[in-house]
Amino acid sequence: MESKSDPESEAQAPDNTQVGTVDTSGFEVTAERLEQLMKSMEVLLSDVEQLRSHCSHQATELMRAAVDLRQQQEDLKQSYSDLSREMQEIMDTVDDLFSTKSAFEAKEKQAQKLNRQL
């Protein structure tokens, strides 16, 4: 059997001459970018944690303020109710005074008429 160089078998055979010289520069760039991305993500996570803590603190403060405002609202409602009641009592007293004054003036006129008759 004769060994002929078959062009098809040569085309299918892998070229193993450059196996030891794989270009890794692309991997180094990717590794650096991944490292930078990891650092950026750590910074972002730290920022998110700080914001979460800040928002939590503000939410607590807002809840306290809301409770204080509700208490002030209740106090104001009670004060308004008390003042309205007092105002009504004052108005009733003024009406009574006017009625008393009118009755006194009527009695006075009657007394003057009686004095004239005598």
N, CA, C and O atoms as CSV, one atom per row, in Angstrom:
chain,resi,resn,atom,element,x,y,z
A,1,MET,N,N,0.818,-1.154,0.000
A,1,MET,CA,C,0.000,0.000,0.000
A,1,MET,C,C,0.869,1.226,0.000
A,1,MET,O,O,1.833,1.335,0.757
A,2,GLU,N,N,0.532,2.084,-0.805
A,2,GLU,CA,C,1.273,3.309,-0.998
A,2,GLU,C,C,0.670,4.400,-0.138
A,2,GLU,O,O,-0.552,4.487,-0.015
A,3,SER,N,N,1.486,5.211,0.444
A,3,SER,CA,C,0.997,6.309,1.278
A,3,SER,C,C,1.031,7.576,0.463
A,3,SER,O,O,2.095,8.101,0.133
A,4,LYS,N,N,-0.101,8.035,0.159
A,4,LYS,CA,C,-0.220,9.278,-0.569
A,4,LYS,C,C,-0.672,10.360,0.393
A,4,LYS,O,O,-1.388,10.093,1.359
A,5,SER,N,N,-0.264,11.533,0.129
A,5,SER,CA,C,-0.699,12.682,0.910
A,5,SER,C,C,-2.068,13.107,0.395
A,5,SER,O,O,-2.193,13.621,-0.716
A,6,ASP,N,N,-3.051,12.896,1.182
A,6,ASP,CA,C,-4.424,13.222,0.803
A,6,ASP,C,C,-4.735,14.652,1.239
A,6,ASP,O,O,-4.654,14.958,2.429
A,7,PRO,N,N,-5.090,15.533,0.302
A,7,PRO,CA,C,-5.360,16.924,0.664
A,7,PRO,C,C,-6.523,17.036,1.652
A,7,PRO,O,O,-6.520,17.949,2.478
A,8,GLU,N,N,-7.513,16.149,1.600
A,8,GLU,CA,C,-8.643,16.223,2.511
A,8,GLU,C,C,-8.220,15.905,3.929
A,8,GLU,O,O,-8.695,16.554,4.862
A,9,SER,N,N,-7.351,14.938,4.129
A,9,SER,CA,C,-6.927,14.562,5.470
A,9,SER,C,C,-6.035,15.641,6.068
A,9,SER,O,O,-6.048,15.842,7.283
A,10,GLU,N,N,-5.263,16.338,5.245
A,10,GLU,CA,C,-4.435,17.432,5.740
A,10,GLU,C,C,-5.307,18.607,6.185
A,10,GLU,O,O,-4.981,19.276,7.166
A,11,ALA,N,N,-6.395,18.863,5.489
A,11,ALA,CA,C,-7.272,19.976,5.827
A,11,ALA,C,C,-8.023,19.695,7.124
A,11,ALA,O,O,-8.362,20.627,7.854
A,12,GLN,N,N,-8.286,18.430,7.418
A,12,GLN,CA,C,-9.027,18.080,8.614
A,12,GLN,C,C,-8.141,17.933,9.836
A,12,GLN,O,O,-8.656,17.960,10.953
A,13,ALA,N,N,-6.909,17.789,9.689
A,13,ALA,CA,C,-6.008,17.603,10.821
A,13,ALA,C,C,-5.817,18.929,11.544
A,13,ALA,O,O,-5.528,19.934,10.894
A,14,PRO,N,N,-5.971,18.971,12.893
A,14,PRO,CA,C,-5.789,20.222,13.635
A,14,PRO,C,C,-4.338,20.654,13.641
A,14,PRO,O,O,-3.420,19.834,13.612
A,15,ASP,N,N,-4.160,21.940,13.679
A,15,ASP,CA,C,-2.818,22.512,13.705
A,15,ASP,C,C,-2.439,22.699,15.165
A,15,ASP,O,O,-2.908,23.626,15.826
A,16,ASN,N,N,-1.584,21.807,15.663
A,16,ASN,CA,C,-1.169,21.832,17.063
A,16,ASN,C,C,0.161,22.537,17.261
A,16,ASN,O,O,0.785,22.396,18.313
A,17,THR,N,N,0.589,23.268,16.296
A,17,THR,CA,C,1.908,23.893,16.393
A,17,THR,C,C,1.892,25.101,17.322
A,17,THR,O,O,2.942,25.473,17.847
A,18,GLN,N,N,0.722,25.733,17.545
A,18,GLN,CA,C,0.670,26.945,18.368
A,18,GLN,C,C,-0.123,26.729,19.661
A,18,GLN,O,O,-0.701,27.683,20.183
A,19,VAL,N,N,-0.166,25.534,20.177
A,19,VAL,CA,C,-0.931,25.240,21.379
A,19,VAL,C,C,-0.366,25.991,22.573
A,19,VAL,O,O,-1.161,26.489,23.370
A,20,GLY,N,N,0.889,26.106,22.752
A,20,GLY,CA,C,1.515,26.750,23.895
A,20,GLY,C,C,1.469,28.264,23.836
A,20,GLY,O,O,1.816,28.907,24.827
A,21,THR,N,N,1.074,28.850,22.767
A,21,THR,CA,C,1.106,30.307,22.640
A,21,THR,C,C,-0.302,30.887,22.509
A,21,THR,O,O,-0.580,31.619,21.559
A,22,VAL,N,N,-1.199,30.567,23.461
A,22,VAL,CA,C,-2.556,31.096,23.461
A,22,VAL,C,C,-2.495,32.550,23.928
A,22,VAL,O,O,-1.818,32.869,24.906
A,23,ASP,N,N,-3.203,33.418,23.226
A,23,ASP,CA,C,-3.232,34.842,23.555
A,23,ASP,C,C,-4.142,35.051,24.769
A,23,ASP,O,O,-5.358,34.898,24.658
A,24,THR,N,N,-3.573,35.396,25.915
A,24,THR,CA,C,-4.338,35.597,27.150
A,24,THR,C,C,-4.555,37.070,27.467
A,24,THR,O,O,-5.097,37.395,28.524
A,25,SER,N,N,-4.154,37.946,26.595
A,25,SER,CA,C,-4.314,39.377,26.880
A,25,SER,C,C,-5.789,39.743,27.009
A,25,SER,O,O,-6.148,40.608,27.808
A,26,GLY,N,N,-6.621,39.103,26.245
A,26,GLY,CA,C,-8.063,39.348,26.339
A,26,GLY,C,C,-8.610,38.917,27.690
A,26,GLY,O,O,-9.483,39.581,28.248
A,27,PHE,N,N,-8.098,37.795,28.224
A,27,PHE,CA,C,-8.522,37.318,29.536
A,27,PHE,C,C,-8.084,38.271,30.636
A,27,PHE,O,O,-8.829,38.501,31.588
A,28,GLU,N,N,-6.878,38.832,30.514
A,28,GLU,CA,C,-6.368,39.768,31.512
A,28,GLU,C,C,-7.230,41.020,31.552
A,28,GLU,O,O,-7.558,41.521,32.628
A,29,VAL,N,N,-7.598,41.525,30.377
A,29,VAL,CA,C,-8.461,42.703,30.310
A,29,VAL,C,C,-9.813,42.376,30.927
A,29,VAL,O,O,-10.363,43.173,31.686
A,30,THR,N,N,-10.346,41.210,30.603
A,30,THR,CA,C,-11.636,40.800,31.147
A,30,THR,C,C,-11.537,40.635,32.663
A,30,THR,O,O,-12.448,41.038,33.385
A,31,ALA,N,N,-10.459,40.054,33.147
A,31,ALA,CA,C,-10.266,39.866,34.589
A,31,ALA,C,C,-10.176,41.225,35.285
A,31,ALA,O,O,-10.744,41.406,36.362
A,32,GLU,N,N,-9.475,42.172,34.685
A,32,GLU,CA,C,-9.372,43.506,35.269
A,32,GLU,C,C,-10.737,44.183,35.296
A,32,GLU,O,O,-11.108,44.826,36.277
A,33,ARG,N,N,-11.469,44.028,34.210
A,33,ARG,CA,C,-12.801,44.630,34.155
A,33,ARG,C,C,-13.737,43.994,35.185
A,33,ARG,O,O,-14.544,44.681,35.811
A,34,LEU,N,N,-13.618,42.666,35.354
A,34,LEU,CA,C,-14.433,41.996,36.364
A,34,LEU,C,C,-14.061,42.472,37.766
A,34,LEU,O,O,-14.936,42.675,38.607
A,35,GLU,N,N,-12.778,42.649,38.014
A,35,GLU,CA,C,-12.322,43.144,39.314
A,35,GLU,C,C,-12.853,44.557,39.570
A,35,GLU,O,O,-13.301,44.863,40.675
A,36,GLN,N,N,-12.802,45.416,38.549
A,36,GLN,CA,C,-13.334,46.775,38.679
A,36,GLN,C,C,-14.847,46.740,38.906
A,36,GLN,O,O,-15.392,47.503,39.704
A,37,LEU,N,N,-15.500,45.840,38.186
A,37,LEU,CA,C,-16.940,45.693,38.346
A,37,LEU,C,C,-17.285,45.223,39.757
A,37,LEU,O,O,-18.244,45.707,40.358
A,38,MET,N,N,-16.515,44.295,40.276
A,38,MET,CA,C,-16.731,43.798,41.642
A,38,MET,C,C,-16.558,44.931,42.648
A,38,MET,O,O,-17.361,45.073,43.571
A,39,LYS,N,N,-15.508,45.740,42.471
A,39,LYS,CA,C,-15.276,46.864,43.385
A,39,LYS,C,C,-16.426,47.867,43.285
A,39,LYS,O,O,-16.906,48.377,44.297
A,40,SER,N,N,-16.856,48.140,42.067
A,40,SER,CA,C,-17.976,49.070,41.875
A,40,SER,C,C,-19.243,48.528,42.537
A,40,SER,O,O,-19.995,49.282,43.156
A,41,MET,N,N,-19.476,47.239,42.408
A,41,MET,CA,C,-20.649,46.627,43.023
A,41,MET,C,C,-20.551,46.699,44.546
A,41,MET,O,O,-21.560,46.933,45.210
A,42,GLU,N,N,-19.365,46.503,45.112
A,42,GLU,CA,C,-19.189,46.607,46.562
A,42,GLU,C,C,-19.491,48.026,47.034
A,42,GLU,O,O,-20.134,48.218,48.066
A,43,VAL,N,N,-19.024,49.020,46.275
A,43,VAL,CA,C,-19.290,50.415,46.621
A,43,VAL,C,C,-20.786,50.691,46.534
A,43,VAL,O,O,-21.358,51.336,47.412
A,44,LEU,N,N,-21.413,50.199,45.472
A,44,LEU,CA,C,-22.857,50.393,45.316
A,44,LEU,C,C,-23.635,49.721,46.452
A,44,LEU,O,O,-24.587,50.294,46.982
A,45,LEU,N,N,-23.229,48.520,46.815
A,45,LEU,CA,C,-23.902,47.832,47.917
A,45,LEU,C,C,-23.727,48.594,49.224
A,45,LEU,O,O,-24.660,48.685,50.022
A,46,SER,N,N,-22.559,49.130,49.440
A,46,SER,CA,C,-22.314,49.940,50.631
A,46,SER,C,C,-23.202,51.189,50.616
A,46,SER,O,O,-23.800,51.551,51.630
A,47,ASP,N,N,-23.278,51.837,49.456
A,47,ASP,CA,C,-24.138,53.022,49.331
A,47,ASP,C,C,-25.604,52.673,49.572
A,47,ASP,O,O,-26.326,53.414,50.239
A,48,VAL,N,N,-26.032,51.544,49.027
A,48,VAL,CA,C,-27.416,51.105,49.215
A,48,VAL,C,C,-27.687,50.851,50.697
A,48,VAL,O,O,-28.748,51.213,51.204
A,49,GLU,N,N,-26.739,50.237,51.388
A,49,GLU,CA,C,-26.904,49.971,52.816
A,49,GLU,C,C,-26.998,51.279,53.605
A,49,GLU,O,O,-27.817,51.405,54.516
A,50,GLN,N,N,-26.157,52.243,53.250
A,50,GLN,CA,C,-26.208,53.547,53.921
A,50,GLN,C,C,-27.545,54.233,53.655
A,50,GLN,O,O,-28.152,54.791,54.569
A,51,LEU,N,N,-28.004,54.192,52.403
A,51,LEU,CA,C,-29.293,54.797,52.069
A,51,LEU,C,C,-30.438,54.098,52.793
A,51,LEU,O,O,-31.366,54.747,53.275
A,52,ARG,N,N,-30.366,52.790,52.864
A,52,ARG,CA,C,-31.403,52.037,53.568
A,52,ARG,C,C,-31.439,52.445,55.037
A,52,ARG,O,O,-32.509,52.663,55.605
A,53,SER,N,N,-30.274,52.543,55.637
A,53,SER,CA,C,-30.189,52.949,57.036
A,53,SER,C,C,-30.725,54.371,57.215
A,53,SER,O,O,-31.475,54.647,58.151
A,54,HIS,N,N,-30.334,55.261,56.313
A,54,HIS,CA,C,-30.793,56.653,56.380
A,54,HIS,C,C,-32.311,56.722,56.215
A,54,HIS,O,O,-32.989,57.432,56.957
A,55,CYS,N,N,-32.837,55.986,55.246
A,55,CYS,CA,C,-34.286,55.983,55.006
A,55,CYS,C,C,-35.031,55.387,56.200
A,55,CYS,O,O,-36.105,55.862,56.569
A,56,SER,N,N,-34.463,54.362,56.790
A,56,SER,CA,C,-35.077,53.751,57.962
A,56,SER,C,C,-35.141,54.761,59.109
A,56,SER,O,O,-36.156,54.878,59.795
A,57,HIS,N,N,-34.040,55.485,59.302
A,57,HIS,CA,C,-33.999,56.511,60.349
A,57,HIS,C,C,-35.035,57.595,60.064
A,57,HIS,O,O,-35.764,58.014,60.963
A,58,GLN,N,N,-35.099,58.049,58.806
A,58,GLN,CA,C,-36.072,59.082,58.448
A,58,GLN,C,C,-37.502,58.574,58.611
A,58,GLN,O,O,-38.381,59.321,59.041
A,59,ALA,N,N,-37.734,57.322,58.272
A,59,ALA,CA,C,-39.077,56.757,58.421
A,59,ALA,C,C,-39.477,56.747,59.896
A,59,ALA,O,O,-40.621,57.046,60.238
A,60,THR,N,N,-38.530,56.404,60.761
A,60,THR,CA,C,-38.801,56.416,62.197
A,60,THR,C,C,-39.133,57.828,62.663
A,60,THR,O,O,-40.082,58.038,63.418
A,61,GLU,N,N,-38.340,58.793,62.203
A,61,GLU,CA,C,-38.585,60.191,62.566
A,61,GLU,C,C,-39.952,60.661,62.051
A,61,GLU,O,O,-40.681,61.356,62.760
A,62,LEU,N,N,-40.292,60.283,60.829
A,62,LEU,CA,C,-41.587,60.671,60.269
A,62,LEU,C,C,-42.743,60.041,61.037
A,62,LEU,O,O,-43.780,60.674,61.235
A,63,MET,N,N,-42.566,58.808,61.464
A,63,MET,CA,C,-43.614,58.146,62.234
A,63,MET,C,C,-43.801,58.858,63.572
A,63,MET,O,O,-44.930,59.047,64.025
A,64,ARG,N,N,-42.689,59.254,64.209
A,64,ARG,CA,C,-42.791,60.009,65.463
A,64,ARG,C,C,-43.504,61.341,65.221
A,64,ARG,O,O,-44.378,61.737,65.993
A,65,ALA,N,N,-43.125,62.019,64.153
A,65,ALA,CA,C,-43.749,63.304,63.832
A,65,ALA,C,C,-45.243,63.121,63.571
A,65,ALA,O,O,-46.053,63.947,63.993
A,66,ALA,N,N,-45.609,62.042,62.877
A,66,ALA,CA,C,-47.032,61.773,62.595
A,66,ALA,C,C,-47.791,61.544,63.899
A,66,ALA,O,O,-48.908,62.034,64.066
A,67,VAL,N,N,-47.188,60.804,64.815
A,67,VAL,CA,C,-47.832,60.565,66.114
A,67,VAL,C,C,-48.001,61.888,66.856
A,67,VAL,O,O,-49.059,62.155,67.426
A,68,ASP,N,N,-46.947,62.721,66.845
A,68,ASP,CA,C,-47.032,64.032,67.500
A,68,ASP,C,C,-48.126,64.892,66.870
A,68,ASP,O,O,-48.894,65.543,67.578
A,69,LEU,N,N,-48.193,64.893,65.548
A,69,LEU,CA,C,-49.216,65.692,64.868
A,69,LEU,C,C,-50.619,65.189,65.190
A,69,LEU,O,O,-51.539,65.986,65.370
A,70,ARG,N,N,-50.783,63.879,65.262
A,70,ARG,CA,C,-52.101,63.336,65.625
A,70,ARG,C,C,-52.488,63.773,67.040
A,70,ARG,O,O,-53.639,64.124,67.302
A,71,GLN,N,N,-51.507,63.745,67.945
A,71,GLN,CA,C,-51.785,64.176,69.319
A,71,GLN,C,C,-52.129,65.657,69.364
A,71,GLN,O,O,-53.050,66.065,70.072
A,72,GLN,N,N,-51.383,66.466,68.604
A,72,GLN,CA,C,-51.683,67.897,68.540
A,72,GLN,C,C,-53.073,68.131,67.958
A,72,GLN,O,O,-53.812,68.999,68.423
A,73,GLN,N,N,-53.418,67.353,66.944
A,73,GLN,CA,C,-54.742,67.480,66.337
A,73,GLN,C,C,-55.831,67.165,67.366
A,73,GLN,O,O,-56.825,67.885,67.467
A,74,GLU,N,N,-55.638,66.097,68.118
A,74,GLU,CA,C,-56.621,65.741,69.146
A,74,GLU,C,C,-56.699,66.837,70.209
A,74,GLU,O,O,-57.789,67.189,70.659
A,75,ASP,N,N,-55.542,67.378,70.611
A,75,ASP,CA,C,-55.521,68.457,71.597
A,75,ASP,C,C,-56.260,69.690,71.068
A,75,ASP,O,O,-57.026,70.325,71.793
A,76,LEU,N,N,-56.019,70.019,69.796
A,76,LEU,CA,C,-56.695,71.168,69.196
A,76,LEU,C,C,-58.204,70.953,69.102
A,76,LEU,O,O,-58.988,71.873,69.333
A,77,LYS,N,N,-58.598,69.728,68.761
A,77,LYS,CA,C,-60.033,69.429,68.709
A,77,LYS,C,C,-60.666,69.624,70.085
A,77,LYS,O,O,-61.747,70.198,70.220
A,78,GLN,N,N,-59.960,69.128,71.098
A,78,GLN,CA,C,-60.484,69.263,72.465
A,78,GLN,C,C,-60.534,70.732,72.874
A,78,GLN,O,O,-61.511,71.175,73.479
A,79,SER,N,N,-59.483,71.492,72.546
A,79,SER,CA,C,-59.460,72.928,72.867
A,79,SER,C,C,-60.582,73.655,72.144
A,79,SER,O,O,-61.259,74.497,72.735
A,80,TYR,N,N,-60.784,73.340,70.881
A,80,TYR,CA,C,-61.863,73.966,70.113
A,80,TYR,C,C,-63.215,73.658,70.753
A,80,TYR,O,O,-64.067,74.534,70.898
A,81,SER,N,N,-63.387,72.407,71.128
A,81,SER,CA,C,-64.651,72.009,71.753
A,81,SER,C,C,-64.847,72.760,73.072
A,81,SER,O,O,-65.938,73.262,73.344
A,82,ASP,N,N,-63.797,72.836,73.888
A,82,ASP,CA,C,-63.882,73.563,75.159
A,82,ASP,C,C,-64.182,75.040,74.933
A,82,ASP,O,O,-65.034,75.621,75.604
A,83,LEU,N,N,-63.469,75.644,73.977
A,83,LEU,CA,C,-63.681,77.069,73.693
A,83,LEU,C,C,-65.079,77.329,73.134
A,83,LEU,O,O,-65.701,78.340,73.459
A,84,SER,N,N,-65.568,76.426,72.303
A,84,SER,CA,C,-66.929,76.569,71.766
A,84,SER,C,C,-67.949,76.516,72.892
A,84,SER,O,O,-68.902,77.294,72.916
A,85,ARG,N,N,-67.742,75.590,73.826
A,85,ARG,CA,C,-68.655,75.473,74.969
A,85,ARG,C,C,-68.597,76.746,75.821
A,85,ARG,O,O,-69.633,77.268,76.233
A,86,GLU,N,N,-67.388,77.241,76.083
A,86,GLU,CA,C,-67.239,78.472,76.858
A,86,GLU,C,C,-67.884,79.650,76.141
A,86,GLU,O,O,-68.548,80.472,76.772
A,87,MET,N,N,-67.696,79.736,74.842
A,87,MET,CA,C,-68.280,80.828,74.067
A,87,MET,C,C,-69.799,80.774,74.135
A,87,MET,O,O,-70.456,81.807,74.255
A,88,GLN,N,N,-70.357,79.565,74.059
A,88,GLN,CA,C,-71.807,79.432,74.160
A,88,GLN,C,C,-72.284,79.874,75.547
A,88,GLN,O,O,-73.323,80.524,75.665
A,89,GLU,N,N,-71.535,79.525,76.591
A,89,GLU,CA,C,-71.892,79.948,77.945
A,89,GLU,C,C,-71.838,81.470,78.062
A,89,GLU,O,O,-72.702,82.081,78.691
A,90,ILE,N,N,-70.817,82.079,77.455
A,90,ILE,CA,C,-70.689,83.544,77.476
A,90,ILE,C,C,-71.872,84.180,76.754
A,90,ILE,O,O,-72.467,85.137,77.250
A,91,MET,N,N,-72.210,83.648,75.585
A,91,MET,CA,C,-73.343,84.183,74.823
A,91,MET,C,C,-74.646,84.052,75.610
A,91,MET,O,O,-75.476,84.961,75.615
A,92,ASP,N,N,-74.811,82.906,76.276
A,92,ASP,CA,C,-76.009,82.712,77.100
A,92,ASP,C,C,-76.045,83.720,78.248
A,92,ASP,O,O,-77.097,84.271,78.573
A,93,THR,N,N,-74.871,83.953,78.859
A,93,THR,CA,C,-74.784,84.915,79.960
A,93,THR,C,C,-75.103,86.326,79.466
A,93,THR,O,O,-75.830,87.069,80.126
A,94,VAL,N,N,-74.556,86.694,78.302
A,94,VAL,CA,C,-74.840,88.017,77.724
A,94,VAL,C,C,-76.331,88.146,77.439
A,94,VAL,O,O,-76.919,89.191,77.719
A,95,ASP,N,N,-76.955,87.111,76.889
A,95,ASP,CA,C,-78.403,87.141,76.636
A,95,ASP,C,C,-79.178,87.329,77.941
A,95,ASP,O,O,-80.137,88.098,78.001
A,96,ASP,N,N,-78.742,86.609,78.990
A,96,ASP,CA,C,-79.398,86.755,80.298
A,96,ASP,C,C,-79.241,88.181,80.828
A,96,ASP,O,O,-80.183,88.751,81.379
A,97,LEU,N,N,-78.068,88.744,80.661
A,97,LEU,CA,C,-77.824,90.117,81.120
A,97,LEU,C,C,-78.699,91.110,80.367
A,97,LEU,O,O,-79.267,92.022,80.969
A,98,PHE,N,N,-78.808,90.936,79.052
A,98,PHE,CA,C,-79.676,91.821,78.276
A,98,PHE,C,C,-81.133,91.675,78.716
A,98,PHE,O,O,-81.862,92.661,78.819
A,99,SER,N,N,-81.539,90.451,78.971
A,99,SER,CA,C,-82.915,90.223,79.439
A,99,SER,C,C,-83.134,90.882,80.796
A,99,SER,O,O,-84.162,91.518,81.026
A,100,THR,N,N,-82.164,90.726,81.690
A,100,THR,CA,C,-82.248,91.341,83.017
A,100,THR,C,C,-82.280,92.860,82.896
A,100,THR,O,O,-83.052,93.528,83.584
A,101,LYS,N,N,-81.430,93.405,82.010
A,101,LYS,CA,C,-81.391,94.846,81.795
A,101,LYS,C,C,-82.735,95.338,81.285
A,101,LYS,O,O,-83.269,96.341,81.758
A,102,SER,N,N,-83.273,94.609,80.306
A,102,SER,CA,C,-84.580,95.004,79.749
A,102,SER,C,C,-85.662,94.958,80.825
A,102,SER,O,O,-86.503,95.852,80.918
A,103,ALA,N,N,-85.624,93.900,81.634
A,103,ALA,CA,C,-86.630,93.784,82.708
A,103,ALA,C,C,-86.440,94.906,83.725
A,103,ALA,O,O,-87.421,95.480,84.198
A,104,PHE,N,N,-85.196,95.225,84.068
A,104,PHE,CA,C,-84.913,96.299,85.021
A,104,PHE,C,C,-85.394,97.638,84.469
A,104,PHE,O,O,-86.001,98.430,85.189
A,105,GLU,N,N,-85.117,97.892,83.167
A,105,GLU,CA,C,-85.552,99.152,82.554
A,105,GLU,C,C,-87.076,99.246,82.529
A,105,GLU,O,O,-87.639,100.322,82.729
A,106,ALA,N,N,-87.728,98.134,82.288
A,106,ALA,CA,C,-89.197,98.130,82.276
A,106,ALA,C,C,-89.738,98.437,83.668
A,106,ALA,O,O,-90.687,99.209,83.806
A,107,LYS,N,N,-89.147,97.843,84.696
A,107,LYS,CA,C,-89.574,98.096,86.084
A,107,LYS,C,C,-89.313,99.551,86.458
A,107,LYS,O,O,-90.108,100.185,87.151
A,108,GLU,N,N,-88.176,100.066,85.979
A,108,GLU,CA,C,-87.826,101.458,86.273
A,108,GLU,C,C,-88.851,102.412,85.655
A,108,GLU,O,O,-89.273,103.368,86.306
A,109,LYS,N,N,-89.246,102.167,84.429
A,109,LYS,CA,C,-90.259,102.999,83.766
A,109,LYS,C,C,-91.586,102.916,84.512
A,109,LYS,O,O,-92.292,103.909,84.687
A,110,GLN,N,N,-91.892,101.712,84.938
A,110,GLN,CA,C,-93.141,101.525,85.679
A,110,GLN,C,C,-93.091,102.299,87.004
A,110,GLN,O,O,-94.076,102.909,87.421
A,111,ALA,N,N,-91.920,102.260,87.653
A,111,ALA,CA,C,-91.765,102.988,88.927
A,111,ALA,C,C,-91.882,104.487,88.693
A,111,ALA,O,O,-92.474,105.197,89.505
A,112,GLN,N,N,-91.321,104.973,87.589
A,112,GLN,CA,C,-91.412,106.420,87.269
A,112,GLN,C,C,-92.865,106.809,87.017
A,112,GLN,O,O,-93.294,107.881,87.444
A,113,LYS,N,N,-93.623,105.968,86.338
A,113,LYS,CA,C,-95.036,106.254,86.071
A,113,LYS,C,C,-95.811,106.318,87.396
A,113,LYS,O,O,-96.651,107.196,87.598
A,114,LEU,N,N,-95.515,105.382,88.279
A,114,LEU,CA,C,-96.192,105.373,89.578
A,114,LEU,C,C,-95.836,106.618,90.388
A,114,LEU,O,O,-96.692,107.174,91.076
A,115,ASN,N,N,-94.590,107.053,90.312
A,115,ASN,CA,C,-94.157,108.260,91.016
A,115,ASN,C,C,-94.884,109.481,90.467
A,115,ASN,O,O,-95.244,110.383,91.224
A,116,ARG,N,N,-95.097,109.515,89.174
A,116,ARG,CA,C,-95.797,110.660,88.572
A,116,ARG,C,C,-97.270,110.677,88.989
A,116,ARG,O,O,-97.880,111.733,89.160
A,117,GLN,N,N,-97.795,109.513,89.139
A,117,GLN,CA,C,-99.213,109.430,89.505
A,117,GLN,C,C,-99.432,109.879,90.959
A,117,GLN,O,O,-100.510,110.356,91.314
A,118,LEU,N,N,-98.443,109.728,91.751
A,118,LEU,CA,C,-98.599,110.097,93.154
A,118,LEU,C,C,-98.394,111.540,93.293
A,118,LEU,O,O,-98.479,112.072,94.399
